[in-house]
Amino acid sequence: MSLPQVGPARARWLLGDAEAPGVVDALWRGRLPVDLGPPPPGVDWTMVERWSTALRRLDVDDIIERHRSLQISMLSPLDPDWPLAEDPDPPVLLFHRGDLQLLHLPVALAVVGTRRCTSVGRTVAYEMGHGLAVSGVAVVSGLALGIDGAAHRGALDHRGPVIGVVGTGLDVVYPGANRGLWDDVADRGLLLSEAPAGARPERWRFPARNRLIAGLSEGLVIVESHDRGGALLTVDEAVDRGRPVFAIPGSVLSPASDGTNELLVEGAIPVRNAVDVLGHLGLASLQATEHKVEPPALSDLATMIMAETATGPVHLDRLLLASGSKAAEVLAEAQALVAAGLLALDGSTVSRP
């Protein structure tokens, strides 16, 4: 996975039934291991030569020491904690920070949705994460902006179990606005990736990440989704694995609910809250009384920013004048509201999603 353009499918093809040292030795010599079968799309001898060159430049001891210094450990299919033994599309390795015991909880459910969520969607996701956490269910998500982050925050605010599955190395925080949430998940839950330390946020890594979210969960709750997006790809992965898909109904006038409403038309299970989800799964013994919760209260500066954007997009300069605060403080508060899904930031202009 440290070689260029080696994703899960290519890694599994290279390994085949061979022992890893034999594969490394063959590539080192500029050859392929024997009996690999037809190569995946896009693999030719030019790429094999690139892999061979990259492999000869790798310092394995340095890689191991780097992961150790970052407190990143590794799981393989031979480890007793390996969670994807029966998955149809498992990773070759998993890198982790945090509590591996969360992989052994009786129930884990994914909560996903759009980054460009509405304030209603954010609150519903927060309450869903909170409600599942109250019942001891591990909340699995992708640590993205919007719905994913709100669900994880709701679970963390109850000190509930959370599993974050990311599409970069565990030392590459993406998106940067979620750094605080990322650290909280690593410290109080479990952070997972199939990418080694240093792996950048390449586009292909996120659909690959979505299959792991589905594979680690007994079901999938989608809160809001536009008619396209990564959340719908995660739905496809859940369906392929026979997992139930739950969807929150939304306004037919809201683009943020186009995807979820379409899923309901196609047969997804409509739910309103964690109690509904647990009831459909036959987990009545886990159900707790559903309490209406609110996200953490906004600061005075955040409240002012939300008020200024109520009637339309606002330039940051206007917020500076209206607040009398320092530029760094206004920008930090605006970015926090963006990370929470309450605002969108386009250059120097903020607006409601």
Secondary structure, 3 states (H helix, E strand, C coil): CCCCCCCHHHHHHHHCCCCHHHHHHHHHCCCCCCCCCCCCCCCCHHHHHHHHHHHHHCCHHHHHHHHHHCCCEEECCCCCCCCCCCCCCCCCCEEEEECHHHHHCCCEEEEECCCCCCHHHHHHHHHHHHHHHHCCCEEEECCCCCHHHHHHHHHHHCCCCEEEECCCCCCCCCCHHHHHHHHHHHHHCEEEECCCCCCCCCCCHHHHHHHHHHHCCCEEEECCCCCCCHHHHHHHHHHHCCCCEEECCCCCCCHHHHHHHHHHHHCCEECCCHHHHHHHCCCHHHCCCCCCCCCCCCCHHHHHHHHHCCCCCEEHHHHHHHHCCCHHHHHHHHHHHHHCCCCEEECCEEECC
